[in-house]
Amino acid sequence: MTHNTPLSPRPLHELAHGRRRLMTAAQLRAHGVSAAEANEQCRPGGPWRQLLPNVVLLHPGPPTGDERLHAVLLYAARERSAGGAPGVTAAVPLQPGGEHPPVPAYAEAMITGLAALTLHGFSAAPPLSSLDSIDVLVPRLRRLRSAGCARIVRTAALPTPLEVTGVPVAPVARALADAVAEPTDAEMVRRLLTEAVRAGHCEPAAVVRELNRARLLSRPHVVDAVDSLVAEGRALAEQRLYRMVREHGLPEPVWNVDLRLPGGPHLGGVDAFWPEQGVALELDTRAHRQQEDDAVWAEHVRKREHLERLGITVVHLTPRKLRDALEHQATVVRTALMAAADREPAAYVVVLPQ
């Protein structure tokens, strides 16, 4: 039997007894249900509904939130055979008791936008039941149109999806970019971006990188929200830095200071400074748009090189390193402090509060 060989026809009511009562037209054919039979079942007042093109809901009532999600994925995904070839649906028999087999992996499709943020657990995202449409991310060259509750979002390169409650979902940063791409309430955009960082879903740099890739950083409803996002990310990074010093027994530095040569030029600000050891620490919380600014980066490099010529060791940390490897970063700082005993004393600098 090939993958296209229909199974022996089963009573149509058995198909509606599964855990998730959805099938594509190809899956129905594989179970011996002809197109004419399917159309008859989907007639007005009939026991089934055509929820999306080629996707049939095997009961007459409204779809649940879970059914809407999987219907959108069934519509947008490439169907695969048991051997993995796209475009062919394997004829898999029903399980004992009429239960459908486990839902296969959805090829080249994942939930994104507000629906994805809801699945990721964002309190600022609306419930699935209130969404008129569900965004689904597919490769740019797929020949699909938005239909019904499925809104097609295209991308040149699909990210690696995360599985949430059995559903392939775009990573938070990508889902955020897709959620705010359409003109929407500026306050909601701010809440979504702030929650992404405050709840630990992702770092500000990842969000800004996706917004920049989608060319959204100039949109009025995004600009102010991004500034709040970067400020929120910096505040969280500073809290982790304070915790690192306290919990790992590092000497207490002077915090957030400007360094100057006596009677000389301003050397720049640092986030922490250990005067006796001549060690400065900088947090890199620049937004992606700043990282692409050659003048800003050149100034940063000049400051660092100037401090190092004066014998001051500069330790460079990122918010992500502090989040994911706090103990290791404490070891890096401790090593720099201990190495001070083997170096020539650093030049005397004036330390001023910022």
C-alpha positions in Angstrom: 0.0 0.0 0.0 1.3 3.4 -0.9 0.9 6.6 1.1 -1.9 7.6 -1.3 -3.9 4.4 -1.0 -7.1 5.1 1.0 -8.0 3.0 4.0 -11.2 1.1 4.1 -14.0 3.6 4.7 -15.0 4.1 8.3 -18.3 5.4 9.6 -18.0 9.2 9.3 -19.1 9.7 13.0 -15.9 7.8 14.1 -13.8 10.6 12.7 -15.3 13.1 15.0 -14.5 11.2 18.2 -10.8 12.1 18.3 -9.1 14.3 20.8 -8.5 17.1 18.2 -11.4 17.1 15.8 -9.7 18.5 12.7 -8.5 17.1 9.4 -7.3 18.3 6.1 -9.0 17.3 2.9 -6.0 15.1 2.1 -6.3 13.3 5.5 -10.0 12.8 5.0 -9.3 11.2 1.6 -6.7 9.0 3.2 -9.5 7.7 5.5 -11.8 7.0 2.6 -13.8 10.2 2.7 -14.4 11.6 -0.8 -14.5 15.3 -1.6 -18.3 14.9 -2.3 -18.9 13.3 1.1 -16.8 16.0 2.9 -18.8 18.7 1.1 -22.1 17.0 2.1 -21.0 16.9 5.8 -20.0 20.6 5.6 -23.3 21.8 4.2 -25.1 24.5 6.2 -26.6 22.9 9.2 -24.4 19.8 8.7 -22.3 18.0 11.3 -19.0 19.4 10.1 -17.6 22.9 9.2 -14.9 24.0 6.7 -12.9 26.2 9.0 -10.2 27.1 6.5 -9.5 26.1 2.9 -8.9 22.3 2.9 -9.2 22.2 6.7 -12.4 20.7 8.2 -13.7 20.9 11.7 -15.4 17.6 12.5 -18.2 19.1 14.6 -20.8 21.8 14.0 -20.0 24.1 17.0 -17.5 26.9 17.2 -13.8 25.8 17.3 -11.9 25.9 20.6 -8.8 28.0 20.9 -6.7 24.9 20.6 -8.6 23.9 17.4 -8.1 27.3 15.9 -4.4 27.2 16.5 -4.0 23.7 14.9 -6.4 24.6 12.1 -4.1 27.5 11.1 -1.1 25.3 11.3 -2.8 22.6 9.2 -3.7 25.2 6.6 -0.2 26.7 6.4 2.1 23.7 7.0 3.5 21.5 4.3 2.0 18.0 4.7 4.6 15.3 5.0 4.4 11.6 4.4 5.6 9.0 7.0 8.8 9.0 5.1 9.2 12.7 5.5 8.5 13.8 1.9 6.6 17.1 1.8 3.3 17.3 0.0 2.0 13.7 0.7 -0.1 12.6 3.6 0.3 9.2 5.0 -2.8 7.0 5.4 -2.5 6.4 9.2 -5.4 4.4 10.7 -7.3 5.6 13.7 -6.2 4.4 17.1 -8.3 2.0 19.1 -11.4 3.6 20.3 -11.5 6.1 17.4 -8.7 8.3 18.7 -6.6 10.1 16.1 -2.9 9.4 16.0 -0.5 12.0 17.6 -0.4 15.2 15.6 2.6 15.2 13.2 5.2 17.9 13.2 4.1 20.9 11.2 6.6 21.5 8.4 7.6 25.1 7.5 4.9 26.8 9.7 4.8 28.2 13.3 2.5 30.5 15.3 3.9 34.0 15.7 2.6 37.5 16.7 0.1 38.0 19.5 -1.0 34.4 19.6 2.6 33.3 20.1 3.1 35.8 22.9 -0.1 34.5 24.6 1.3 30.9 24.3 4.6 32.1 25.8 2.7 33.3 28.8 2.6 37.1 28.3 0.1 38.7 30.6 -0.1 41.8 28.4 -1.1 39.7 25.3 -4.8 39.2 24.7 -6.4 35.7 25.2 -6.6 33.6 22.1 -10.4 33.7 22.1 -10.3 37.4 21.6 -8.0 37.3 18.5 -9.8 37.8 15.2 -6.8 36.3 13.4 -3.8 34.1 14.3 -0.4 34.9 12.7 1.4 32.0 11.2 5.0 32.3 10.0 6.0 30.6 6.7 8.9 30.8 4.2 8.7 33.8 1.8 8.3 31.6 -1.3 5.3 29.6 -0.1 2.2 30.2 -2.2 -0.3 30.9 0.5 -2.9 33.6 1.1 -4.4 34.8 4.4 -7.8 33.2 4.9 -10.4 33.1 7.6 -8.6 33.3 11.0 -5.2 32.5 9.5 -3.0 35.6 8.7 0.1 34.6 6.7 3.4 36.3 7.7 6.4 35.6 5.5 10.1 35.5 6.2 13.3 34.8 4.3 14.6 32.4 6.9 12.4 30.6 9.5 13.7 30.7 13.0 13.9 27.5 15.0 10.5 27.1 16.7 9.8 26.4 20.3 7.2 23.9 21.3 4.6 25.3 23.6 1.7 23.0 24.6 2.4 20.9 21.5 2.3 23.9 19.2 5.4 25.2 17.2 5.8 28.8 18.3 8.2 31.5 17.0 10.8 32.7 19.6 9.8 35.6 21.7 11.8 38.3 19.9 10.5 37.3 16.5 6.9 37.0 17.8 7.2 40.5 19.3 8.4 42.0 16.0 5.5 40.4 14.1 3.0 41.5 16.8 4.0 45.1 16.6 4.4 45.2 12.8 0.8 46.3 12.3 -0.2 49.7 13.6 -1.5 49.2 17.1 -1.8 50.9 20.5 1.5 52.4 21.6 0.8 51.6 25.2 0.3 47.9 24.4 3.5 47.8 22.5 5.4 49.3 25.5 3.8 46.8 27.8 4.7 43.8 25.6 8.3 44.9 25.1 8.8 45.7 28.8 7.3 42.3 29.8 9.6 40.5 27.4 12.6 41.8 29.4 11.1 42.0 32.9 9.8 38.4 32.8 13.1 37.1 31.5 11.8 36.0 28.1 14.7 37.5 26.2 17.3 40.3 26.3 16.7 43.8 24.9 19.3 43.3 22.2 17.5 40.3 20.7 14.2 42.3 20.5 15.8 45.4 19.0 17.7 43.2 16.5 14.4 41.7 15.3 12.7 45.1 15.2 15.6 46.4 13.2 15.6 43.4 10.8 11.8 44.1 10.3 12.5 47.8 9.7 10.3 48.8 12.5 12.6 51.1 14.6 11.3 54.2 12.8 7.6 53.5 13.4 6.1 56.1 15.8 4.4 53.4 17.9 7.7 51.5 18.4 10.3 54.2 19.0 9.3 55.2 22.5 8.6 51.6 23.5 12.2 50.6 22.4 13.7 53.4 24.6 11.7 52.0 27.6 12.8 48.5 26.7 16.5 49.4 26.7 16.1 51.3 30.0 14.3 48.3 31.5 17.1 45.9 30.3 19.8 48.1 31.8 18.0 48.3 35.2 17.7 44.5 35.3 21.4 44.0 34.3 22.5 46.4 37.1 20.4 44.5 39.6 22.2 41.2 38.5 25.5 43.0 38.8 24.8 44.1 42.4 23.7 40.6 43.2 26.8 39.1 41.7 29.0 41.2 44.0 27.0 40.5 47.0 26.4 36.8 46.6 29.9 35.9 45.4 31.8 37.8 48.0 33.5 40.3 45.7 35.0 43.5 47.2 32.5 46.3 47.1 33.3 48.7 44.2 32.3 52.3 43.7 29.2 52.3 41.5 28.4 54.3 38.4 31.3 56.8 38.4 33.2 59.0 36.0 36.9 58.7 35.7 39.2 61.7 35.0 42.9 62.4 35.1 43.9 64.9 37.7 43.6 68.3 36.0 43.1 66.4 32.7 40.5 65.1 30.4 37.4 63.1 31.1 38.1 59.4 30.6 34.5 58.2 30.6 32.0 56.6 32.8 32.1 53.0 34.1 29.5 50.9 35.9 31.8 49.8 38.7 35.4 50.6 39.7 37.8 49.1 42.2 40.3 51.9 42.8 42.8 49.8 44.8 43.1 47.1 42.1 42.7 49.5 39.1 39.8 47.4 37.7 36.8 48.9 35.9 33.7 47.1 34.8 31.4 48.1 31.9 28.0 46.7 31.0 27.3 46.6 27.3 23.6 47.5 27.2 23.7 49.3 23.9 20.7 48.8 21.6 21.4 47.2 18.2 21.0 50.5 16.4 23.8 51.9 18.6 25.9 48.8 17.8 25.7 49.7 14.2 26.8 53.3 14.7 30.5 53.3 13.8 31.1 56.6 15.7 29.6 55.3 18.9 31.5 52.1 18.7 34.8 53.9 17.9 34.3 56.2 20.9 33.7 53.1 23.1 36.9 51.5 21.8 39.0 54.7 22.3 37.8 54.9 26.0 38.7 51.3 26.7 42.1 51.6 25.1 42.9 54.8 26.9 42.0 53.2 30.3 44.1 50.2 29.6 47.1 52.4 28.6 46.8 53.9 32.1 47.1 50.4 33.6 43.3 50.1 34.3 41.9 46.6 33.5 38.5 46.9 31.8 36.1 43.9 32.3 33.3 43.9 29.7 30.1 42.1 30.6 26.8 41.7 28.8 23.3 41.4 30.3 23.0 38.0 28.8 26.2 36.7 30.5 25.0 38.0 33.8 21.6 36.3 33.3 22.9 32.9 32.1 26.3 32.5 33.8 26.4 34.8 36.9 28.9 32.6 38.8 31.3 32.4 35.8 31.2 36.2 35.5 32.0 36.6 39.2 35.0 34.4 38.6 36.1 36.6 35.7 35.9 39.7 37.9 37.6 38.0 40.8 40.5 36.9 38.5 41.0 40.4 37.2 41.1 41.8 40.8 43.6 39.1 41.9 45.8 39.8 38.9 46.2 43.4 40.0 48.9 42.3 42.5 51.1 41.2 39.6 50.8 44.4 37.6 52.4 47.8 37.8 50.1 50.1 39.8 47.6 51.9 37.6 47.8 55.7 37.0 46.0 57.8 39.6 42.6 58.9 38.4 39.9 61.1 40.0 36.7 59.2 40.7 33.5 61.3 40.5 29.8 60.2 40.8 27.9 60.3 37.6 
